[in-house]
Amino acid sequence: RWMVDHRLSIAPMMDYTDRDYRYLMRLITRRTVLYTEMIHTGAILRGEAARHLDFDPAEKPLVLQVGGDNPTDLSEAVKKASEWPYDEFNLNCGCPSDRVQNGNFGAVLMADPTNTAKLVKAMVHATRQPVSVKHRIGITHRKDYQHLRDFAAALLDAGAARLIVHARIAILEGLSPKENREIPPLQYDWVYRLKQDFPGADIHINGGIRSLQAAGEHLRYVDGAMLGRIAVEEPFMFARADHEIFGDGSIPPAPTAVLEKLAYYLEVRLAQGVPARRILRHTLNLFHGLPGSRAYRRYLSEHMHRADAGVGTLRAAARKVLDPDSLAAEVRR
């Protein structure tokens, strides 16, 4: 196996990047680094840890993102999670939701670089795996470049292996998480400047990147690019990632090949008692941009919640897209 190359990754997204979504994406791209949803330390230490942490080995390379504000809890959570073969642990310092703010973690951690550095140090000492941080360029009342620079310096000094920087500030009052992904203006130049100020650091960029071409442009200035919602809206776009971003000579997978492998996975998960809809919901946009994709999505939406939904549901939906392999080749051209 190759060493983990972090040039391209898919962002941690609540309600999306669960183990079934990640398995689907791994059928599409072998090299893109995947992230879990954010998992709070309490769920790992005081909940059903296996339910949150189990994953299929095929999902690797895989990063576990954790949320928390207590050094001891973060240390113990990372030690516990190290029983699973994650490739890296990531601290969430970017989520602006009210629930997260009330728990005093996520984006609010950017207000106190010294304290956040202690959290990173606790995680670093708890594992042999790399520890990274995902954060914003600032938050309400802490939105000047010098604060970002000081925050980054504190994290790097604490042992952070890489910083993934969402190039927007987080407005902590009055905006929903969705609005916080869209309303604050993108300031990519701040992330580029951070890389210039810390040339030896591993600096990645996130926010508003909606194509592999755009990711490639960012890679001229920073070490990695993280894509978010577009990976849910157009998952098959990543079939070209191994070649275009990583220089892998392998042939991109065909949609029908992905579908057949997913059908086998679906059978396994159904046998484990997982409802079909949990897996099938992630395939709704699989044929995005191809003729028949709306009919495919409509059929799946209408049938995946049925008690008898399963592999037959997936294949019946796929028949709504005529000759998806040749059509996908046309779209790629």
HELIX and SHEET records of a PDB file:
HELIX    1   1 ARG A   19  ILE A   28  1                                  10    
HELIX    2   2 THR A   41  ARG A   46  1                                   6    
HELIX    3   3 ALA A   49  LEU A   53  1                                   5    
HELIX    4   4 PRO A   57  GLU A   59  5                                   3    
HELIX    5   5 PRO A   71  ALA A   81  1                                  11    
HELIX    6   6 ASP A   98  ASN A  102  1                                   5    
HELIX    7   7 GLY A  106  ALA A  111  5                                   6    
HELIX    8   8 PRO A  113  ALA A  126  1                                  14    
HELIX    9   9 TYR A  145  ASP A  157  1                                  13    
HELIX   10  10 PRO A  177  ASN A  180  1                                   4    
HELIX   11  11 TYR A  188  ASP A  197  1                                  10    
HELIX   12  12 LEU A  212  HIS A  218  1                                   7    
HELIX   13  13 ILE A  230  GLU A  233  1                                   4    
HELIX   14  14 PRO A  235  ARG A  240  5                                   6    
HELIX   15  15 ALA A  241  GLU A  244  1                                   4    
HELIX   16  16 PRO A  255  ALA A  271  1                                  17    
HELIX   17  17 ALA A  276  LEU A  280  1                                   5    
HELIX   18  18 ARG A  281  THR A  283  5                                   3    
HELIX   19  19 SER A  293  HIS A  303  1                                  11    
HELIX   20  20 VAL A  311  ALA A  318  1                                   8    
HELIX   21  21 PRO A  324  ARG A  332  1                                   9    
SHEET    1   A 8 LEU A   8  ILE A  10  0                                        
SHEET    2   A 8 GLY A 224  LEU A 227  1                                        
SHEET    3   A 8 ILE A 203  ASN A 206  1                                        
SHEET    4   A 8 ARG A 162  ALA A 170  1                                        
SHEET    5   A 8 VAL A 131  ILE A 139  1                                        
SHEET    6   A 8 GLU A  88  CYS A  93  1                                        
SHEET    7   A 8 LEU A  62  GLY A  67  1                                        
SHEET    8   A 8 LEU A  34  TYR A  35  1                                        
SHEET    1   B 8 LEU A   8  ILE A  10  0                                        
SHEET    2   B 8 GLY A 224  LEU A 227  1                                        
SHEET    3   B 8 ILE A 203  ASN A 206  1                                        
SHEET    4   B 8 ARG A 162  ALA A 170  1                                        
SHEET    5   B 8 VAL A 131  ILE A 139  1                                        
SHEET    6   B 8 GLU A  88  CYS A  93  1                                        
SHEET    7   B 8 LEU A  62  GLY A  67  1                                        
SHEET    8   B 8 ILE A  39  HIS A  40  1                                        
END                                                                             
